Amino acid sequence: MFKKFIYSKKVAPYVFVLPFILSFAIFWVYPMCSTIRMSFFDIKPAGDIFVGLGNYRKLAKDPVFRIAVGNSVRYMLWTLVLLIPFPMLFAVLMDSNLVKAKGVWKAILYTPALTSVVISGTLFRLMFSEYDTGQMNQILHFFGFESYKWLKNGHTGMFALLLLCCWRWTGVNMLYFLSGLKSIDKELYEAASIDGATGWQKFHYITRPLLKPTTIYVLTISIYAGLAMFLESFMLWAGNASPHNIGLTIVGYLYRRGIEKNQMGYASAVGLVLLIIALIINFIQLFASGTFKKEKD
């Protein structure tokens, strides 16, 4: 009876999806429900104290949280500006006949993504060191300028973060766009060439529109990754205490409250607000891109 039940065609699909359902329930649904519950409590070693919306009201008046949100949103916007058009351009070049030794260039651009964030952040911290031995200061010395405290200024600190981000993820996004380019029928370009279309016209009227699904995917994951960035900042400033919180992100503030100060209820509220912000921004861009529009028959 049991063997017949297991080998049943009606049961088999549920058996195959069961691992995903269990992992989804254990590692996403349960933590989410637990976080929602904890956000309404003040978690103490002696017991939980119900505070209702107290954590959220406190969060709304928290100036440090506003700084963290501003840093994360600014970082996210800059990553969208840098990590969508340039990887798309590199992918188009790699897919053309203008570049030789394509495999070598792909490897060079993708290799940084294989590097540990801890190692990458440490290397960039040494590069942007305020001492004379830092590579960026050595470049300044070459042009006759004095050493600069890169990681103690908000603008140059953000520049260092963005440079680290672009160094690590340009190759990954380029591969996403390359996979999208492979799905475009080459006959479209041949027909455009026969009609006398220029390279720019081919890109504007064929490549860019047909890469829209890939662009939306890269845009969606970039929004989430930008808002959830933490370890890069943590390693760049050798901890979660950057000068005047210039490198503090929303996840960094969650870590500060939940781990460093043991305020798990307040940290849960921070995490839920981060989730809501990410969902709102992604839903706006998905609606704006027409992803939810129904196709006409």
URCORVEN-V366130 format. One record per residue. RES is the residue in one letter. BURIAL is # if it has 9 or more other ideal C-beta (glycine too) atoms within 8 Angstrom, else .. Layout:
res:RES burial:BURIAL
res:RES burial:BURIAL
//
This chain:
res:M burial:.
res:F burial:.
res:K burial:.
res:K burial:.
res:F burial:.
res:I burial:.
res:Y burial:.
res:S burial:.
res:K burial:.
res:K burial:.
res:V burial:#
res:A burial:#
res:P burial:.
res:Y burial:.
res:V burial:.
res:F burial:.
res:V burial:.
res:L burial:.
res:P burial:.
res:F burial:.
res:I burial:.
res:L burial:.
res:S burial:.
res:F burial:#
res:A burial:#
res:I burial:.
res:F burial:.
res:W burial:.
res:V burial:.
res:Y burial:#
res:P burial:.
res:M burial:.
res:C burial:.
res:S burial:.
res:T burial:#
res:I burial:#
res:R burial:.
res:M burial:#
res:S burial:#
res:F burial:#
res:F burial:#
res:D burial:#
res:I burial:#
res:K burial:.
res:P burial:.
res:A burial:.
res:G burial:.
res:D burial:#
res:I burial:.
res:F burial:.
res:V burial:#
res:G burial:.
res:L burial:.
res:G burial:.
res:N burial:#
res:Y burial:#
res:R burial:.
res:K burial:#
res:L burial:#
res:A burial:.
res:K burial:.
res:D burial:.
res:P burial:.
res:V burial:#
res:F burial:#
res:R burial:.
res:I burial:#
res:A burial:#
res:V burial:#
res:G burial:.
res:N burial:#
res:S burial:#
res:V burial:#
res:R burial:#
res:Y burial:#
res:M burial:#
res:L burial:#
res:W burial:#
res:T burial:#
res:L burial:#
res:V burial:.
res:L burial:#
res:L burial:#
res:I burial:#
res:P burial:.
res:F burial:#
res:P burial:#
res:M burial:#
res:L burial:.
res:F burial:#
res:A burial:#
res:V burial:#
res:L burial:#
res:M burial:#
res:D burial:.
res:S burial:.
res:N burial:.
res:L burial:.
res:V burial:#
res:K burial:.
res:A burial:.
res:K burial:.
res:G burial:.
res:V burial:.
res:W burial:#
res:K burial:#
res:A burial:.
res:I burial:.
res:L burial:#
res:Y burial:#
res:T burial:#
res:P burial:#
res:A burial:#
res:L burial:.
res:T burial:#
res:S burial:.
res:V burial:#
res:V burial:.
res:I burial:.
res:S burial:#
res:G burial:#
res:T burial:#
res:L burial:.
res:F burial:#
res:R burial:#
res:L burial:#
res:M burial:#
res:F burial:#
res:S burial:#
res:E burial:#
res:Y burial:.
res:D burial:.
res:T burial:.
res:G burial:#
res:Q burial:.
res:M burial:#
res:N burial:#
res:Q burial:#
res:I burial:.
res:L burial:#
res:H burial:#
res:F burial:.
res:F burial:.
res:G burial:.
res:F burial:.
res:E burial:.
res:S burial:#
res:Y burial:#
res:K burial:.
res:W burial:#
res:L burial:#
res:K burial:.
res:N burial:#
res:G burial:.
res:H burial:.
res:T burial:#
res:G burial:#
res:M burial:#
res:F burial:#
res:A burial:#
res:L burial:#
res:L burial:#
res:L burial:#
res:L burial:#
res:C burial:#
res:C burial:#
res:W burial:#
res:R burial:#
res:W burial:#
res:T burial:#
res:G burial:#
res:V burial:#
res:N burial:#
res:M burial:#
res:L burial:#
res:Y burial:#
res:F burial:#
res:L burial:#
res:S burial:#
res:G burial:#
res:L burial:#
res:K burial:.
res:S burial:.
res:I burial:#
res:D burial:.
res:K burial:.
res:E burial:.
res:L burial:#
res:Y burial:#
res:E burial:.
res:A burial:.
res:A burial:#
res:S burial:#
res:I burial:.
res:D burial:.
res:G burial:.
res:A burial:.
res:T burial:.
res:G burial:.
res:W burial:.
res:Q burial:#
res:K burial:#
res:F burial:#
res:H burial:.
res:Y burial:#
res:I burial:#
res:T burial:#
res:R burial:#
res:P burial:.
res:L burial:#
res:L burial:#
res:K burial:#
res:P burial:.
res:T burial:#
res:T burial:#
res:I burial:#
res:Y burial:#
res:V burial:#
res:L burial:#
res:T burial:#
res:I burial:.
res:S burial:#
res:I burial:#
res:Y burial:#
res:A burial:#
res:G burial:#
res:L burial:#
res:A burial:#
res:M burial:#
res:F burial:#
res:L burial:#
res:E burial:#
res:S burial:#
res:F burial:#
res:M burial:#
res:L burial:#
res:W burial:#
res:A burial:.
res:G burial:.
res:N burial:#
res:A burial:.
res:S burial:#
res:P burial:.
res:H burial:.
res:N burial:#
res:I burial:#
res:G burial:#
res:L burial:#
res:T burial:#
res:I burial:#
res:V burial:#
res:G burial:#
res:Y burial:#
res:L burial:#
res:Y burial:#
res:R burial:#
res:R burial:#
res:G burial:#
res:I burial:.
res:E burial:.
res:K burial:.
res:N burial:.
res:Q burial:#
res:M burial:#
res:G burial:#
res:Y burial:#
res:A burial:#
res:S burial:#
res:A burial:#
res:V burial:#
res:G burial:#
res:L burial:#
res:V burial:#
res:L burial:#
res:L burial:.
res:I burial:.
res:I burial:#
res:A burial:#
res:L burial:.
res:I burial:.
res:I burial:#
res:N burial:#
res:F burial:.
res:I burial:.
res:Q burial:#
res:L burial:#
res:F burial:#
res:A burial:.
res:S burial:#
res:G burial:.
res:T burial:.
res:F burial:.
res:K burial:.
res:K burial:.
res:E burial:.
res:K burial:.
res:D burial:.
//
